[in-house]
Amino acid sequence: MAKIFKKIELMINLNISGEIVHFFDEKHQHSKRHENFSFVKKKIVIESEGQEYTLSFLKDKIKMLRFCRYGTLIEVNAKLKGNLWKYSDKFYSSNELECSSLIIKKNTIFNNFIEYNKETFNLEKKYIDGRLILSLLNIENGEKHILNLDYSFPNKNFNLDHILISNNFNQELLNQLEKLGVLSVEGRKTTVDGLSGIICRILILDLFEERELLFEKYEVIQALKRIKELNEYSNTKSEFNVYDETDFSNYDENLDADQQSDEFWNQF
């Protein structure tokens, strides 16, 4: 029996803020109206004011989730869409929150130190004259790398959670910080003083609480202990590696051991 469809789009726009509590796997969906048409969909669940909402991201909108993690607080604009269709003399319906935009507001979970180029970093935050200063601290040698340029945004509130990073900053490390959820790249700026940099919003400031370091001294000691144990294990393992240097080029697998050539046995 032929399918008969009647689609209802409610077109209600909603603005929702909430913390991500679940990610579903991406799935290929087949259109209920066009049998030969399919597309990719990814769903997440956010908790907002005690309620849980399932949000859908379709096709190219999925890329908006690439820097989102569990515990990420997001603000989305979504359309409430409704569908009604008839199949085999029965009616079916569904409602869906389809997202059209996403802004990362902050991250409420950050469990691990920052690992880059075989080095382990803690984070330090300070405020000088109302301006955020964020630094990477190497936990093994104590070296400090200040992330932001010496620049104050005209908007004082902007200075509380944004920094300007040099265009010459290591792009791979910047990508790592964004992927981990430390910051969100929001654009580029050239100042009247000639400074040119990348505007970044810092997403984990709430996790510092009243302290300057993201991870406290005890946590740093534990991390150093783990690094030491891994290095010792790696060194011990390499000491006991046995390498077989036997030359099998003159070995004939069709012959028994006592039938092998003198060239093969003379290497032992």
N, C-alpha and C positions, 0 to 999 in steps of 0.2 A: 504494500500500500504506500502511496506517495506521502511524503512528509509535507505537512502544512505548517508554516511558521508565521507568527505574528510577533514582531518585536516591539517591546516597550522600553524606551530609554527615559528614565525619570529626569536625568540631567540635573540632579541636585549636587551642587558643589559644596564640599565640606573641608574645613581646615582642622586637622587633628594633630595633637602633639602627644607623644608617648614614648616609652622605652621598649626597645626590641627585646622580646622574650623567646622568640622562636623563628627559625628559618626553615622553610620547606625546600625540597630539591626542585630544581628547574624541571619543567615537564613540557612536552609537546602536546598542544591542544588542537583538536579538530573542531572546526566550526560546526555549530548546530544547524546552520542554514546552508552551508556550502560544503558538500562532502569532500571535495578535493583540496580544500584550503586548510592549512594548519599553521600554527604559530607557537612561539615559546612563551611560557608564563612562569613567573616565580612568585610565591606568596610568602609573606612574613606575618607574624602576629606581634602587635604592640599592646602594651598595657597603658591605659589612660584613665586617670581618675577612678580606679577600681574596676574598669571595664576592659575587656579584651576585644580587639578588633583585628580581623584578618584583612590584609591589604594585598592587592594584586598589582604586579608590575609586568607589563606586556612588551614583548619585542625589544626595541632599543631602550626602553625605560629601565630595563633590568640593570644596565650599567650604573644607574644612580645608587645601587646598593653596594658597589665595589669596595667602599671604605667603611661600610657599616659592620658592626659586630654585636654580639650579645651585650646588652647593657647600654647600647647607643641610644641617646635621646634624640628623636627626630621630629621634624614638623613637616607634614605632608599636605598637599592639596589633592583631594580625591573626588571623583565623580561616583555618585551612587547610581548604578545602572541596573535596570530590571529587564528581564527577558521572559517572554511567555511564548510557548510553542505547543503544537499539537502533534502527536504521533500515535498511530493506531487507535484513533478515537479517544485518546487520553490527553489531557492538558498537563503541561509541566511548566514550572517557573523557577527562576533563580534571581538572586540579588547579589551584587558584587561591588566592592569599593575598589575602583581602578585609579591608581595614582598617576598624576601628571607632573608632579614636582616634589622634590625632597630637599630639605635643609638639615644638615647635621648640627645639632645644638651643643651637645657635649657627650662624653662617655662616662659612665658610672662604674665601669669595671676595667681594671688594668692590672694584670696579675704578674707579668714578667718584666725583667730588666730588658733594656734595649740591646740587642745583639747586632753588631755590624763589623764586618771585616775582621772577624775573630777577636773583637774587643767587646767588653760588656760595660754599659753605661747606666748610671743613675741620672735623674733629672733634678735640677735645682731651680726654684723660682724665687725671685725677689721683686720688690716694688721700690723703685727709686723715683721720688717726686711724682708718684701716682702712675708710673710707667712700668709695665711688666718687663722683667729681664729673665729670660729662660736660658739655662745652660745645660750642656751634657757633661757629666762627670765620669771619667774613667775610674771604675771602682778598684782597678789593680794598681794604677800608678798615680791616681789623684789628679790627673790633668783635666783642666776645665776648658770647655769650648763654648763660648757665648754664641747663641744662635742668632740673635737679632742685631741689626745695625743700630747705631746711635741716632735714633730718630724718634720723635714724638708726634703722633697723629694730632691734627687740630682738634678732633673730637676727643675730649678727655675720657669719656666712657669707653671709647674704642681702645684706648691704651690699656684698659684693665684686662683684656683677654685677647688682644691682637698684637702681633709683632711683625716687623718688616725684616725679611731675610734677604741677604745679598743674592743677586743674580748669579754670582760665582760660587754659591754654596753647592756642595756635592749633591748633584741631582739624584744619584742612587740612594744616598742617605735620606734626602728629603722624601723620596718616594716611600722609603721604608717607614719613616715617621708617620706619613699619611696612611699607609697601609695598616700600621699598628693602631691607629686611632689617636695618636698624640696631637695631631693638628689637621686642619683642613685648609687647603690652598684656595684662596678666594679671589685672587687676581694679582695684577702687577701695578706698580706705582713708580713714577718718577717725580721726585720732590723738587721744590724750587732751589734747593741747595745742590741739585745735580745727582743726589743719591737715587739709584735705581734698584728696585728690589721686588720681592714677592710678598704679598700680603697674606698672612696666615692667622687663622683663628686657632687658639689653643683649646683643646677639647677636654682636657683632664684636670683642669685647675681645681675642681671641687675635691679631687682625691688627695690633694696636698694637706687638706684640713688647715691646722694652724702652724704646721711646720714648713720649713723651706725645702726639705728633701722629699722626693716622692717615696723612696724606700728608706726606712730608718736604719740606724747603725747595725742593729741586730740582724736585719734582713741582708744587709751588705756582707756581714761576716759569714752568714750562711751561704750566700752566693759564692764568695771567695773560696769557702771550704769545698763547695761542689766543683768549682773550676780546678782546684788543686787535685782533688780526687780523680777527675777526668784526665788531667795531664799525667798523673802517676800511672793510671791504668793504661793510657795510650803508650807511655814509655815502656812499661813492663811488657805489654803485648808485642811491641816491636822488637824487644830483646829476644823473645822466644820464637819469632817468626823463622821458619826453616824454608830455605829456597832450594828447590831441586834444580841443580845445574847440569843434570844428565843430558847429553846430546843424543837424541833419538833419531838423528838423520840417517844413521846406518842400521837402524833396527828394522827387522823384517817381521811383521806381525804374523806372517804365515808360517814362521818357523818356531820351533821350541827353543827354550833358553840355551840348551847345549849346542844348538845349531847356528847360533848367531855368529857373525863375522868377527875376526880379530880386531877390526877397527872399532867395533862397538865395545868389546870387553877391555880393550887397552886403555880406555879413559878412566877406569876405576883403579 
